[in-house]
Amino acid sequence: MVKDIQEIQIGERYEVKPKGFHRAIRGKVQKVTADKIYFEVEHCELVDKPIASETPLVEAEIFDIKKSLTEHYFFS
């Protein structure tokens, strides 16, 4: 889990539950300020489509981030 806003990198993908959304979204970081992170929504549930389509960037705080979606590969 991300604990510090300085760990956030532009271009990385995260699962986030921003205020105003019913479910978590998957988004790509577009901008980071001292206290806010702005995500481009890549995927959201049907119930949140109207909210996501209203704004190109969704504002979130560090505590809204649920997990990183970095690609990990497992070969057996």
The first five atom37 places (N, CA, C, CB, O) and aatype in JSON, in Angstrom:
{
  "aatype": [12, 19, 11, 3, 9, 5, 6, 9, 5, 9, 7, 6, 1, 18, 6, 19, 11, 14, 11, 7, 13, 8, 1, 0, 9, 1, 7, 11, 19, 5, 11, 19, 16, 0, 3, 11, 9, 18, 13, 6, 19, 6, 8, 4, 6, 10, 19, 3, 11, 14, 9, 0, 15, 6, 16, 14, 10, 19, 6, 0, 6, 9, 13, 3, 9, 11, 11, 15, 10, 16, 6, 8, 18, 13, 13, 15],
  "atom_mask": [
    [1, 1, 1, 1, 1],
    [1, 1, 1, 1, 1],
    [1, 1, 1, 1, 1],
    [1, 1, 1, 1, 1],
    [1, 1, 1, 1, 1],
    [1, 1, 1, 1, 1],
    [1, 1, 1, 1, 1],
    [1, 1, 1, 1, 1],
    [1, 1, 1, 1, 1],
    [1, 1, 1, 1, 1],
    [1, 1, 1, 0, 1],
    [1, 1, 1, 1, 1],
    [1, 1, 1, 1, 1],
    [1, 1, 1, 1, 1],
    [1, 1, 1, 1, 1],
    [1, 1, 1, 1, 1],
    [1, 1, 1, 1, 1],
    [1, 1, 1, 1, 1],
    [1, 1, 1, 1, 1],
    [1, 1, 1, 0, 1],
    [1, 1, 1, 1, 1],
    [1, 1, 1, 1, 1],
    [1, 1, 1, 1, 1],
    [1, 1, 1, 1, 1],
    [1, 1, 1, 1, 1],
    [1, 1, 1, 1, 1],
    [1, 1, 1, 0, 1],
    [1, 1, 1, 1, 1],
    [1, 1, 1, 1, 1],
    [1, 1, 1, 1, 1],
    [1, 1, 1, 1, 1],
    [1, 1, 1, 1, 1],
    [1, 1, 1, 1, 1],
    [1, 1, 1, 1, 1],
    [1, 1, 1, 1, 1],
    [1, 1, 1, 1, 1],
    [1, 1, 1, 1, 1],
    [1, 1, 1, 1, 1],
    [1, 1, 1, 1, 1],
    [1, 1, 1, 1, 1],
    [1, 1, 1, 1, 1],
    [1, 1, 1, 1, 1],
    [1, 1, 1, 1, 1],
    [1, 1, 1, 1, 1],
    [1, 1, 1, 1, 1],
    [1, 1, 1, 1, 1],
    [1, 1, 1, 1, 1],
    [1, 1, 1, 1, 1],
    [1, 1, 1, 1, 1],
    [1, 1, 1, 1, 1],
    [1, 1, 1, 1, 1],
    [1, 1, 1, 1, 1],
    [1, 1, 1, 1, 1],
    [1, 1, 1, 1, 1],
    [1, 1, 1, 1, 1],
    [1, 1, 1, 1, 1],
    [1, 1, 1, 1, 1],
    [1, 1, 1, 1, 1],
    [1, 1, 1, 1, 1],
    [1, 1, 1, 1, 1],
    [1, 1, 1, 1, 1],
    [1, 1, 1, 1, 1],
    [1, 1, 1, 1, 1],
    [1, 1, 1, 1, 1],
    [1, 1, 1, 1, 1],
    [1, 1, 1, 1, 1],
    [1, 1, 1, 1, 1],
    [1, 1, 1, 1, 1],
    [1, 1, 1, 1, 1],
    [1, 1, 1, 1, 1],
    [1, 1, 1, 1, 1],
    [1, 1, 1, 1, 1],
    [1, 1, 1, 1, 1],
    [1, 1, 1, 1, 1],
    [1, 1, 1, 1, 1],
    [1, 1, 1, 1, 1]
  ],
  "atom_positions": [
    [[0.84, -1.19, 0.0], [0.0, 0.0, 0.0], [0.88, 1.25, 0.0], [-0.95, 0.0, 1.22], [1.9, 1.29, 0.68]],
    [[0.48, 2.23, -0.75], [1.22, 3.49, -0.85], [0.97, 4.3, 0.42], [0.8, 4.28, -2.12], [-0.17, 4.49, 0.83]],
    [[2.05, 4.78, 1.03], [1.92, 5.52, 2.29], [2.32, 6.98, 2.18], [2.74, 4.87, 3.35], [2.0, 7.79, 3.05]],
    [[3.04, 7.32, 1.11], [3.54, 8.68, 0.97], [3.29, 9.16, -0.46], [5.05, 8.76, 1.33], [3.54, 8.43, -1.42]],
    [[2.81, 10.37, -0.6], [2.49, 10.91, -1.91], [3.73, 11.02, -2.8], [1.83, 12.29, -1.77], [3.61, 11.04, -4.03]],
    [[4.9, 11.09, -2.2], [6.14, 11.17, -2.97], [6.46, 9.85, -3.67], [7.29, 11.56, -2.07], [7.31, 9.83, -4.57]],
    [[5.81, 8.75, -3.29], [6.0, 7.46, -3.93], [5.24, 7.36, -5.26], [5.57, 6.34, -3.0], [5.53, 6.49, -6.07]],
    [[4.27, 8.24, -5.47], [3.42, 8.2, -6.65], [4.18, 8.72, -7.87], [2.13, 9.01, -6.43], [4.78, 9.8, -7.81]],
    [[4.14, 7.97, -8.95], [4.82, 8.35, -10.18], [3.8, 8.56, -11.29], [5.86, 7.29, -10.59], [2.87, 7.77, -11.45]],
    [[3.98, 9.63, -12.06], [3.1, 9.88, -13.21], [3.24, 8.72, -14.19], [3.45, 11.24, -13.9], [4.34, 8.26, -14.48]],
    [[2.09, 8.27, -14.68], [2.07, 7.16, -15.63], [1.78, 5.81, -15.0], [0.0, 0.0, 0.0], [1.42, 4.87, -15.71]],
    [[1.92, 5.69, -13.68], [1.62, 4.42, -13.0], [0.12, 4.25, -12.87], [2.3, 4.37, -11.61], [-0.64, 5.22, -12.86]],
    [[-0.3, 3.0, -12.77], [-1.73, 2.68, -12.64], [-2.04, 2.19, -11.23], [-2.14, 1.6, -13.67], [-1.25, 1.48, -10.6]],
    [[-3.22, 2.6, -10.73], [-3.64, 2.25, -9.39], [-5.13, 1.94, -9.36], [-3.32, 3.38, -8.41], [-5.89, 2.38, -10.22]],
    [[-5.52, 1.17, -8.36], [-6.94, 1.02, -8.05], [-7.23, 2.05, -6.97], [-7.29, -0.46, -7.57], [-6.56, 2.09, -5.94]],
    [[-8.22, 2.89, -7.23], [-8.5, 4.05, -6.37], [-9.99, 4.13, -6.09], [-8.0, 5.35, -7.03], [-10.8, 3.79, -6.95]],
    [[-10.36, 4.58, -4.91], [-11.77, 4.81, -4.55], [-11.92, 6.29, -4.19], [-12.23, 3.87, -3.35], [-11.92, 6.65, -3.01]],
    [[-12.05, 7.15, -5.23], [-12.19, 8.59, -4.96], [-13.56, 8.94, -4.39], [-11.94, 9.39, -6.24], [-14.53, 8.2, -4.56]],
    [[-13.63, 10.08, -3.72], [-14.91, 10.57, -3.21], [-15.87, 10.78, -4.36], [-14.73, 11.89, -2.42], [-15.48, 11.23, -5.44]],
    [[-17.12, 10.45, -4.15], [-18.14, 10.63, -5.16], [-18.37, 9.39, -6.02], [0.0, 0.0, 0.0], [-19.39, 9.3, -6.7]],
    [[-17.45, 8.45, -6.0], [-17.61, 7.23, -6.76], [-18.18, 6.13, -5.86], [-16.26, 6.79, -7.37], [-17.87, 6.06, -4.67]],
    [[-19.01, 5.28, -6.45], [-19.62, 4.18, -5.69], [-18.66, 3.0, -5.53], [-20.9, 3.72, -6.36], [-18.68, 2.32, -4.51]],
    [[-17.84, 2.78, -6.52], [-16.9, 1.66, -6.54], [-15.5, 2.18, -6.87], [-17.35, 0.57, -7.57], [-15.32, 3.31, -7.32]],
    [[-14.53, 1.32, -6.62], [-13.15, 1.67, -6.96], [-13.0, 1.73, -8.48], [-12.15, 0.64, -6.36], [-13.69, 1.02, -9.22]],
    [[-12.1, 2.57, -8.93], [-11.8, 2.71, -10.35], [-10.35, 2.26, -10.58], [-12.02, 4.17, -10.83], [-9.57, 2.14, -9.64]],
    [[-10.02, 2.02, -11.83], [-8.62, 1.82, -12.21], [-8.22, 3.04, -13.01], [-8.41, 0.49, -13.03], [-8.89, 3.41, -13.98]],
    [[-7.12, 3.66, -12.6], [-6.71, 4.87, -13.28], [-5.22, 5.02, -13.4], [0.0, 0.0, 0.0], [-4.44, 4.36, -12.71]],
    [[-4.84, 5.91, -14.31], [-3.43, 6.21, -14.58], [-3.13, 7.61, -14.06], [-3.11, 6.1, -16.11], [-3.87, 8.55, -14.34]],
    [[-2.06, 7.74, -13.3], [-1.69, 9.02, -12.7], [-1.29, 10.0, -13.8], [-0.53, 8.84, -11.69], [-0.44, 9.71, -14.64]],
    [[-1.92, 11.18, -13.78], [-1.62, 12.23, -14.75], [-0.91, 13.42, -14.12], [-2.9, 12.68, -15.42], [-0.13, 14.12, -14.78]],
    [[-1.19, 13.66, -12.82], [-0.63, 14.83, -12.15], [-0.58, 14.56, -10.66], [-1.46, 16.12, -12.46], [-1.48, 13.93, -10.1]],
    [[0.49, 15.04, -10.0], [0.63, 14.9, -8.55], [0.98, 16.26, -7.98], [1.72, 13.84, -8.18], [1.92, 16.91, -8.45]],
    [[0.24, 16.7, -6.96], [0.54, 17.94, -6.25], [0.93, 17.58, -4.82], [-0.68, 18.94, -6.29], [1.06, 16.4, -4.49]],
    [[1.09, 18.57, -3.98], [1.51, 18.33, -2.6], [0.5, 17.49, -1.81], [1.73, 19.64, -1.89], [0.88, 16.77, -0.89]],
    [[-0.79, 17.58, -2.17], [-1.79, 16.84, -1.39], [-2.84, 16.12, -2.24], [-2.49, 17.79, -0.47], [-3.72, 15.46, -1.68]],
    [[-2.76, 16.21, -3.55], [-3.76, 15.58, -4.43], [-3.07, 14.8, -5.55], [-4.71, 16.64, -5.03], [-1.96, 15.12, -5.97]],
    [[-3.77, 13.77, -6.02], [-3.33, 12.98, -7.15], [-4.46, 12.99, -8.16], [-2.94, 11.52, -6.73], [-5.63, 12.82, -7.8]],
    [[-4.14, 13.2, -9.42], [-5.15, 13.28, -10.47], [-4.99, 12.08, -11.4], [-5.03, 14.61, -11.26], [-3.92, 11.82, -11.94]],
    [[-6.09, 11.35, -11.57], [-6.1, 10.13, -12.35], [-6.95, 10.27, -13.6], [-6.59, 8.98, -11.52], [-8.0, 10.91, -13.58]],
    [[-6.49, 9.66, -14.67], [-7.3, 9.47, -15.86], [-7.97, 8.11, -15.67], [-6.42, 9.53, -17.21], [-7.29, 7.1, -15.46]],
    [[-9.29, 8.07, -15.73], [-10.03, 6.83, -15.51], [-9.85, 5.9, -16.7], [-11.53, 7.12, -15.27], [-10.16, 6.26, -17.84]],
    [[-9.35, 4.7, -16.44], [-9.19, 3.69, -17.48], [-10.32, 2.67, -17.43], [-7.83, 2.99, -17.35], [-10.71, 2.11, -18.45]],
    [[-10.83, 2.43, -16.23], [-11.94, 1.49, -16.07], [-12.74, 1.87, -14.82], [-11.43, 0.02, -15.98], [-12.17, 2.2, -13.78]],
    [[-14.06, 1.81, -14.95], [-14.92, 2.0, -13.79], [-16.19, 1.18, -14.0], [-15.27, 3.51, -13.57], [-16.5, 0.77, -15.12]],
    [[-16.9, 0.94, -12.93], [-18.15, 0.18, -12.99], [-19.22, 1.01, -13.69], [-18.62, -0.23, -11.58], [-19.12, 2.24, -13.75]],
    [[-20.22, 0.35, -14.21], [-21.31, 1.0, -14.94], [-21.97, 2.11, -14.13], [-22.35, -0.04, -15.34], [-22.33, 3.15, -14.67]],
    [[-22.13, 1.88, -12.83], [-22.79, 2.87, -11.98], [-22.0, 4.18, -11.91], [-22.96, 2.3, -10.57], [-22.58, 5.24, -11.65]],
    [[-20.7, 4.13, -12.14], [-19.85, 5.31, -12.06], [-19.52, 5.93, -13.41], [-18.58, 4.97, -11.35], [-18.82, 6.94, -13.46]],
    [[-19.99, 5.35, -14.5], [-19.7, 5.88, -15.84], [-20.12, 7.35, -16.0], [-20.4, 5.04, -16.9], [-19.35, 8.13, -16.56]],
    [[-21.31, 7.76, -15.53], [-21.68, 9.17, -15.68], [-20.72, 10.12, -14.95], [-23.09, 9.39, -15.15], [-20.4, 11.19, -15.47]],
    [[-20.25, 9.73, -13.78], [-19.31, 10.57, -13.02], [-17.98, 10.65, -13.76], [-19.1, 10.0, -11.59], [-17.41, 11.73, -13.89]],
    [[-17.49, 9.52, -14.23], [-16.19, 9.47, -14.91], [-16.21, 10.24, -16.22], [-15.79, 8.03, -15.18], [-15.2, 10.82, -16.62]],
    [[-17.35, 10.26, -16.9], [-17.41, 10.95, -18.19], [-17.53, 12.47, -18.03], [-18.58, 10.43, -19.0], [-17.29, 13.2, -18.99]],
    [[-17.9, 12.94, -16.85], [-18.03, 14.39, -16.61], [-16.69, 15.11, -16.56], [-18.78, 14.63, -15.31], [-16.56, 16.24, -17.03]],
    [[-15.7, 14.45, -15.98], [-14.4, 15.1, -15.81], [-13.3, 14.24, -16.39], [-14.13, 15.39, -14.33], [-13.29, 13.02, -16.19]],
    [[-12.36, 14.83, -17.11], [-11.27, 14.05, -17.68], [-10.29, 13.54, -16.62], [-10.52, 14.88, -18.7], [-9.7, 12.47, -16.79]],
    [[-10.12, 14.29, -15.54], [-9.23, 13.87, -14.46], [-10.0, 13.78, -13.15], [-8.05, 14.85, -14.32], [-10.77, 14.68, -12.8]],
    [[-9.79, 12.68, -12.44], [-10.45, 12.47, -11.15], [-9.45, 12.78, -10.05], [-10.99, 11.0, -11.03], [-8.32, 12.29, -10.05]],
    [[-9.88, 13.6, -9.1], [-9.03, 14.02, -7.99], [-9.14, 13.01, -6.85], [-9.42, 15.44, -7.51], [-10.24, 12.58, -6.49]],
    [[-7.99, 12.63, -6.28], [-7.97, 11.7, -5.16], [-6.89, 12.11, -4.17], [-7.74, 10.24, -5.65], [-6.01, 12.91, -4.49]],
    [[-6.97, 11.54, -2.98], [-5.96, 11.75, -1.95], [-5.19, 10.45, -1.77], [-6.6, 12.23, -0.61], [-5.62, 9.4, -2.25]],
    [[-4.09, 10.51, -1.1], [-3.24, 9.34, -0.89], [-4.02, 8.2, -0.22], [-2.02, 9.71, -0.04], [-3.77, 7.03, -0.52]],
    [[-4.95, 8.52, 0.67], [-5.7, 7.5, 1.4], [-6.78, 6.84, 0.54], [-6.34, 8.1, 2.63], [-7.35, 5.83, 0.93]],
    [[-7.06, 7.41, -0.64], [-8.04, 6.83, -1.56], [-7.44, 5.69, -2.38], [-8.59, 7.9, -2.49], [-8.18, 4.9, -2.98]],
    [[-6.12, 5.6, -2.42], [-5.46, 4.56, -3.21], [-5.56, 3.22, -2.49], [-3.96, 4.93, -3.48], [-5.18, 3.1, -1.33]],
    [[-6.08, 2.22, -3.21], [-6.25, 0.88, -2.64], [-5.03, 0.01, -2.91], [-7.5, 0.22, -3.21], [-4.54, -0.67, -2.01]],
    [[-4.55, 0.02, -4.17], [-3.37, -0.78, -4.48], [-2.78, -0.34, -5.82], [-3.71, -2.28, -4.51], [-3.45, 0.27, -6.65]],
    [[-1.52, -0.69, -6.0], [-0.83, -0.43, -7.25], [-1.21, -1.53, -8.24], [0.71, -0.38, -7.05], [-1.45, -2.67, -7.85]],
    [[-1.28, -1.18, -9.51], [-1.6, -2.15, -10.55], [-0.4, -2.36, -11.47], [-2.82, -1.69, -11.36], [-0.56, -2.52, -12.69]],
    [[0.79, -2.37, -10.89], [1.98, -2.62, -11.7], [1.9, -4.05, -12.2], [3.29, -2.38, -10.88], [1.34, -4.93, -11.55]],
    [[2.47, -4.26, -13.35], [2.41, -5.57, -13.97], [3.44, -6.51, -13.36], [2.63, -5.46, -15.49], [4.64, -6.2, -13.33]],
    [[2.97, -7.64, -12.86], [3.84, -8.69, -12.34], [3.56, -9.95, -13.14], [3.61, -8.92, -10.8], [2.41, -10.28, -13.43]],
    [[4.61, -10.64, -13.48], [4.44, -11.87, -14.25], [4.89, -13.05, -13.41], [5.22, -11.81, -15.59], [5.87, -12.96, -12.67]],
    [[4.17, -14.15, -13.54], [4.51, -15.37, -12.82], [4.59, -16.51, -13.82], [3.47, -15.67, -11.71], [3.63, -16.79, -14.53]],
    [[5.71, -17.14, -13.87], [5.89, -18.28, -14.77], [6.1, -19.53, -13.93], [7.1, -18.05, -15.74], [6.85, -19.52, -12.96]],
    [[5.43, -20.59, -14.31], [5.62, -21.85, -13.57], [6.17, -22.93, -14.45], [4.3, -22.32, -12.95], [6.39, -24.05, -14.0]]
  ]
}
